[in-house]
Amino acid sequence: MRYDRTVMANKVCIYCQQRPGTTKDHVFPFAWYPTTTPAKVQRRTVPCCPECNQRLHKAEDAIGLDLLFCCNPLLPQIAGVHESITRAWSADHADAKGDRKHRVGRLLKIQRTMEWAPPYPGAPIAVVEKNGIYRAASPARKLDDAALQTLTEKFVRGLHYIEMRLALTEPGPHPPHVDPLLPLDLIFQVVPLPNRYIRMPDPRLTVGDFSPEAIEAISSTPRITMFGPGFEYQRLRAPNGCSMWVFQLWGQVDLLALAFPRAVAAHVEAAAGLSPSG
């Protein structure tokens, strides 16, 4: 089946697939692009309805600051991102008194819920006090799971749409399964992977939880860099509609995501050691 990508872009939100896509959503949030992004890099967008745009923006706000607290700000892949994201939460840039109070409350909540992992070379290190004892530690965050999953689903659906649109612009016949829109019944599981930069206080999943075959398969796929140094990804698709994605944000946040049809959910989750989504 061939798709008229112009008609689709004008008529459907790629996320809910129910309302008109009258706005554009940046697949990788605009404020998250580092200043080291080459000028030739296109900040890719996809058609989105206002409702989904607002929902996704809230998820970005909910997770953005948490991720920044875990990141090393000195890497070139994250240059300028701290300033760009924190500006939206800075009390100095509030438009009204109520907005200022909201921003201050948000920052105080983050400060109260900060967690600390043993210091690790390459990660941010601070001196913290607990029960009168001072020690060196690296910041770690208990991330908002719902916001992280929403953000990752946004990545997967947005990138799939971009890739399939590119496939549909190529001359010649297209496979019947080449659909620019992913099924709505997909289940998403996402976990951040600890690495030499990011320390998780209670990691749920590590690379060691996957079989060597799965690691080799995803590692051998090309790293896609169309978004510049701030956002790179790899992905592996299976014939049964499942896919595995590895996203790297700012050269240091590694997110592993599984997307699979509900019909094969029990098998996939058991094989990956993940609890059912419900």
C-alpha positions in Angstrom: 0.0 0.0 0.0 1.3 3.4 -0.9 0.7 6.4 1.3 0.3 10.1 0.3 2.7 11.5 2.9 1.5 15.1 2.2 -2.1 14.2 3.0 -1.1 12.2 6.1 1.1 15.1 7.4 -1.8 17.5 7.0 -4.5 15.2 8.5 -3.2 13.0 11.3 -1.3 13.3 14.5 1.3 10.6 14.5 1.0 10.0 18.2 -2.8 9.6 18.9 -3.7 8.9 15.2 -7.1 10.4 16.0 -6.9 14.2 15.8 -5.6 16.4 13.0 -1.8 17.0 13.1 -2.2 20.8 13.0 1.1 21.5 14.9 4.6 20.3 14.6 6.5 18.4 17.3 10.3 18.2 17.5 11.2 14.6 17.8 14.2 15.6 19.8 13.1 18.5 22.0 14.3 21.8 20.5 15.8 23.1 23.8 17.8 19.8 24.1 20.0 20.5 21.1 23.5 21.5 22.1 25.2 24.6 20.8 27.7 22.2 19.1 25.0 21.0 16.7 26.1 21.7 13.1 24.1 24.3 11.3 23.3 21.8 8.5 21.5 19.5 10.9 17.7 19.7 10.5 15.7 19.9 13.7 13.3 17.2 12.6 9.6 17.7 13.3 6.5 15.5 12.8 2.7 16.3 12.6 1.1 16.5 16.0 -2.2 17.6 17.4 -2.2 20.4 20.1 -3.4 18.0 22.8 -0.5 15.5 22.2 1.9 18.4 21.8 1.0 19.7 25.3 1.1 16.2 26.8 4.6 15.5 25.4 5.9 18.9 26.4 4.9 18.2 30.0 6.8 14.9 29.9 9.9 16.7 28.6 9.6 19.2 31.4 9.1 16.5 34.0 12.2 14.5 32.9 14.6 17.2 31.5 15.9 18.7 34.7 16.3 15.2 36.3 18.4 14.1 33.5 20.6 17.2 33.6 21.4 16.7 37.3 23.0 13.4 36.3 25.0 14.7 33.4 28.5 16.0 33.1 28.0 19.6 31.7 31.5 19.8 30.3 31.0 17.4 27.4 30.7 19.1 24.0 27.6 17.0 23.3 25.6 18.9 26.0 27.1 22.4 25.5 24.5 25.0 26.2 21.7 22.5 27.1 21.8 23.3 30.8 21.2 27.0 30.2 18.5 26.3 27.7 16.5 23.9 29.9 17.0 25.5 33.2 16.0 28.9 31.8 12.4 27.5 31.6 12.5 26.8 35.3 14.5 29.8 36.5 12.6 32.0 38.9 14.5 35.0 37.4 12.7 34.4 34.1 9.2 33.9 35.4 6.5 36.0 33.8 4.2 36.3 36.8 4.3 35.9 40.6 2.4 32.6 40.5 4.7 31.3 37.8 7.8 32.3 39.9 6.3 30.4 42.9 5.7 27.3 40.8 9.3 27.4 39.4 10.8 27.8 42.9 8.7 24.9 44.2 9.8 22.7 41.4 13.5 23.3 42.0 13.1 22.8 45.8 11.4 19.5 45.2 14.2 18.3 43.0 16.7 19.4 45.7 14.8 17.5 48.4 14.6 14.3 46.4 18.2 14.3 45.2 19.9 10.9 45.6 23.6 10.3 45.6 25.7 7.3 44.3 29.3 6.5 45.0 31.7 8.9 43.1 32.6 7.7 39.7 35.4 8.9 37.3 33.9 11.0 34.5 30.6 11.7 36.3 29.8 14.9 38.2 31.2 14.8 41.8 30.0 16.9 44.7 30.6 16.9 48.5 27.4 16.0 50.3 26.5 15.9 54.0 24.5 13.2 55.7 24.1 12.8 59.5 27.0 15.2 60.0 29.4 13.2 57.7 30.7 14.8 54.5 31.6 12.6 51.6 32.2 12.8 47.8 29.3 11.5 45.7 27.9 11.6 42.2 24.4 12.8 41.7 21.8 10.2 40.8 18.1 10.6 40.2 15.0 8.4 40.6 13.5 9.3 37.3 9.8 9.8 36.7 9.0 6.5 35.0 5.8 7.7 33.4 7.4 10.8 31.9 10.4 8.7 30.7 8.2 6.2 29.0 6.2 9.0 27.3 9.3 10.6 26.1 10.7 7.3 24.8 7.5 6.4 23.0 7.6 9.9 21.4 11.1 9.1 20.2 10.2 5.7 18.7 7.0 6.9 17.0 8.6 10.1 15.7 11.7 8.3 14.4 9.7 5.5 12.8 7.6 8.1 11.0 10.6 10.0 9.7 12.3 6.8 8.5 9.2 5.5 6.8 8.6 8.8 5.0 12.1 8.7 3.7 11.5 5.1 2.5 8.3 6.2 0.8 10.1 8.9 -1.2 12.4 6.3 -2.8 11.5 5.3 -6.3 10.1 1.8 -7.1 7.7 -0.5 -5.3 7.5 -0.6 -1.5 7.0 -3.6 0.8 3.3 -3.9 2.0 4.4 -3.6 5.7 6.0 -0.2 5.2 3.6 1.9 7.2 4.7 5.4 8.5 2.4 5.0 11.5 3.1 2.5 14.2 0.1 0.5 15.6 -1.5 2.1 18.6 -1.5 -1.1 20.6 2.2 -1.2 21.0 3.6 -1.7 24.5 6.7 0.2 25.4 9.3 -0.7 28.1 12.2 1.7 28.7 15.2 1.6 31.1 18.1 3.9 31.6 21.4 2.0 31.4 24.2 3.0 33.9 27.5 3.9 32.3 30.7 5.7 33.2 28.8 9.0 33.3 25.3 8.1 34.6 24.9 6.5 38.0 21.5 5.0 39.0 20.7 4.6 42.7 18.8 1.4 41.9 19.4 0.2 38.4 16.7 -2.2 37.2 18.4 -3.4 34.1 21.9 -3.5 32.8 23.5 -4.7 29.6 24.4 -7.9 31.4 20.7 -8.8 31.6 20.6 -9.4 27.8 21.9 -12.4 25.9 25.2 -11.9 24.0 23.3 -12.5 20.8 20.9 -9.6 21.5 23.8 -7.3 22.5 25.7 -8.3 19.3 22.7 -7.7 17.1 21.9 -4.2 18.4 25.6 -3.3 18.6 26.2 -4.2 15.0 23.5 -1.9 13.7 24.6 1.5 12.5 24.5 4.5 14.9 22.2 7.1 13.3 23.5 10.7 13.8 21.0 12.8 11.8 20.2 14.9 14.8 23.8 15.9 15.6 25.9 15.1 18.6 23.1 15.6 21.2 20.9 12.7 20.1 22.1 9.5 18.5 20.3 6.2 18.2 20.5 2.6 17.1 17.5 0.3 16.4 16.8 -3.3 15.5 13.4 -4.4 14.1 12.1 -8.0 14.1 9.6 -9.5 11.6 6.9 -9.9 14.4 6.6 -6.2 14.8 9.0 -5.9 17.8 11.8 -3.5 17.9 14.7 -2.6 20.2 16.1 1.0 20.4 19.1 2.4 22.1 19.1 6.2 22.5 22.1 8.2 23.6 21.4 11.8 24.8 24.2 14.3 25.1 26.9 11.6 24.8 26.1 10.2 28.2 22.5 9.2 28.8 21.8 5.7 27.4 18.1 4.6 27.2 17.1 1.2 26.1 13.6 0.8 24.8 11.5 -2.2 23.7 8.4 -1.7 21.6 6.2 -4.7 20.9 2.6 -5.6 19.9 0.3 -6.5 22.8 -0.2 -9.9 21.2 3.4 -10.9 21.9 3.8 -8.9 25.1 4.0 -11.9 27.6 6.7 -13.6 25.5 8.8 -10.5 25.1 8.6 -9.3 28.7 9.4 -12.8 30.0 12.4 -13.1 27.7 13.7 -9.6 28.7 13.0 -10.1 32.4 10.6 -7.2 32.6 7.3 -7.1 34.5 4.1 -6.9 32.6 2.8 -3.4 31.8 -0.8 -4.2 32.6 
